[in-house]
Amino acid sequence: MKVAWLHVAPVKSLAIETRDHVELGKDGVQDDRRFCLIDEDGQLINGKRVAELTTIGAHFDRATDRLELRMPGGARVAGTVAVGGPITIKGKDASGRLVEGPWSSALSEQLDRTIRLVRLDDPGHDRARKRGGVSLLSLASLHRLADEANVESVDPRRFRMLIGIDGATAHEEDGWIGKHVRVGEAIVVPAGNVGRCQVTTLDPEKGVSDLDTLEVIAGYRGEFQSTEPLAFGIWARVERPGRIALGDAITVEDAE
């Protein structure tokens, strides 16, 4: 088995960015979900509230603190990130600092609502770094879902998973919970299933719901005993940090 994709989102809920390698730290990839968006009341804005977020691209260079956003029409907004005062994100156990600069106004104009960009003190809080920080899904599971949905293929970006697995059988990853999984230089320990929400129904390019993934998953996996309902893929804790690149080997071992 080998690594099929590496997907991150520097800004939570914006378009997935494909990487050819990542540095996996103890809490995950450091610049994955480094930023998030809130409304005028301080409430988190995500794909469940604003589907169009998936059509806006983002790239963050941690070495230079440069953030670039790419709007659907081709406009780009970029610069070095500077932050202002602290803010607590309502409804989430997370805090951060408001980002100064052109990004909030550009996002507000694009989405026709008040948007504020926040740099998180603890990046990736929504992925529950307190619980894991790594997610894995096999190509074979996607192929099985496509067959069940009677469609040609299912874009993996719908599921926003960090590591794609090539060479496994459909849903083989479900059986890895509690084992040691070597991925490139890193070792992760899967601890549970990932439950799915309506964001997975969205076309990642167009930001519109065009495939009822939840109904399909419920239809053929409804009786599957999992740690979360509508399970599709797994999450894991980092046992040993390290570099992971496309094509790196994936091996599974029983925990000692």
N, C-alpha and C positions, 0 to 999 in steps of 0.2 A: 504494500500500500504506500501511497505517497501523497504529498500536499497538492491539492488541485487548485486552491485559491487562497488568498489572504485578503480579507475585507475589513476595513476600518471606516469609522465615521468621525472625523475630527470635531464636527459639530453634531451633537445628538439630533437625529431624525432627518438631517440633510442627506444628500445622495451618498451612496456607498462609494468609497475610494478603493481601488484595487492596488495592492502593493506586491512587489516581487520578493520582498523580505520584510520581516519585522524583528524587533528586539523584544522578546517576551520577558517582562520583569515579574517580580513576585506577585504583583497585583494586576498583571495583564500588560497590554501595550500602552505605554504612558500617554501617547497623544491620541488614543482612541477615546472619543467622547470627552475631549478636553474642554469643550464648550457646550453650552446649552442655550435655549431661547426661552424667554419669559414674556408675559403680557404686561400691560400697564399696572396690573394688580399684583405682580410678582408670581403668578401661577405659571407652572411649566407648560410650554407649548410643544406638542409632539405630533407625530403623524396621525394619531387618532383624532386629534383636534383639527389639524390643518394638513390635509393630504398632499397639498402642493409642495410641501417641504422636500419631498423626495426628488423633485425636479431641479433643485438648487445644489450645485457642486461646491465642495470645500476642500482646500488643501492647507495644511499647517506645517511649517518647517520649524521644528522645535529648537533647532540650533540657532536660528536667527529670530525666532518669535514672529515670523511673517505669516499672516493669514490671508488667503485669497478665496473669495466667493465667486462662483460663476453662475450667472442668471440664465434662465432658459433661452432668452433672446440673444445671448452672446456677450452681454455686458459683464465686465469683471470689476470687482472691488477688492483692492489689496493694500496692505501696509503692515507696518510693525505694530504689534499689539501693545497697548498701554491700558492699564486698568485704573478705575476710580474707587469709589467707596464700596464697602462690603454689603452684601445682600443675602438674605435667607430666602430660599426658593420655597414658596408655599406648597404644602402638600407633599413635600419630599424632605427626607432627612439629608439635606445637602445645603452647602453655603458656597458663595463665590464672590466675585467682584465684577461690577459692571465694566464692560469693555468700552473704552473711549475710541472715537474715530468714526469712519463712514459706514460701518457695516449695519448698525441698527436701523439707520434711516433708509439704507438701500433695501433691506429686508422688509421694512414697513411699507415702502412704496411698492415693492414687488407683490406683496401679499395683501395689500390694502387693509392693514390693521397695525396697531402699535406692537412693535417687536423690539425687545431689548436683548442684546447679546451678553452672555455672562461667561466669564472664565471660572471654571469650577476649582475650588480648593482641593477637592478629592475627585479627580476625573473618573468618569465611568460609573458614577454612583448608581445609575439606573441598571447597569449590568450586574449590580450587586457584587462589587469587588470584595465586599465583606464576605461574600459567599464563594466567589470564583474568579471571574475575570477572563475566562477562556470559553469559547463555544465551538462545537464541532458538528458537522453535518456531512453525510456522504452523498456523492453524486448518484449512487444507486438509489438512495431514498428519494431524491428528486425525480429520478426516472420512474420509480414506482408511483409517486404522486401524479406525475404526468399521465401515466397509463390509467390510473383510477379516474382522473379528470377528463380523460379522452382528449388530451391536447398533445401537441408535438413535443413540447418541452416546457419546463418551469424555470424561470430565471432565479438563480440562487440568491440574488440581491434582495429578493422579497423577504428573506428570512434573516438577513443582517447577521450572519454567523462569521466569526473570525477565521476559522480554519475549515477548508473543504477537504474531503477525503476521497481519493481516487483508488479504486481497487477493492473496496469493501463490498459486501452484499447489502441489499436493501435493509436498512434499519439495524445493521450489524452493530452500529455504535451504541445502541440501547444496552447491549450486553457488556459494555466496557465499564459500566459504573462499578467503582470500587477497585478497579485495576490500575496499573501504571501504564501510561501511554507515552512512548517516546516519539517526539515530533522534532525532527532536526536535532539541535543541541539541547532542547528542553524536554522536561518530563512533566506531564500533567496527570491529575487523578480525577477522572469523571466522578461526579457526586450526585447528579440528578438529571432529569429531563427538562427540556425547555417547553413550556406551555405557550400556545400561540394566541395572537389577538388579530383584530381586523386589519392591522397594518399589512399583514401578509397577503391580503386580497388586492393590494394596490399594485398596478404596473409601475415599476421603479423609474421608468423613463417619463411616463405621462402623469403619474400621480392620481390616477383614476382607478376605481375598483372594477376589475374585469375578470377575476377568477375567484370563486368562492372556496378558497383553500380550507377554511374552517369546516365547511360542510363536507368536503371531500375527506379531510383527515378524520372527522368524526365518523364518516361512513365506513371506513375500512380499518380504523384504529380505535374506535370507540370502546372496545372491550379490552384494549391493551392496558395492563396494570402499570401505571407510571407515577412518578412523583408529582406531576402536574397534569391537568386536563389538556386535551388536544396537543399531546406531546409530539414534537417533531425536532429531532436533534438533541444534543446533550450539552451540559455546562460542566466545567472542570476547574479545580484548584491547581495552582502552579506549585509543583513539588521542587522542580529545579529550573530556574530561569535559563534563557539561552536564545540564540539566533535561530529563526525559522525562515526558510526560503522555499519558493515554489519548487516542486519536485523532490523535496527532502523526504526521506523515508519515514514511515509511520509504523511502529511496532507496538504490540500490546503484550503486557506481561502481567501475571498474577501479582497482587501486592504481597510484599514480604511480611 
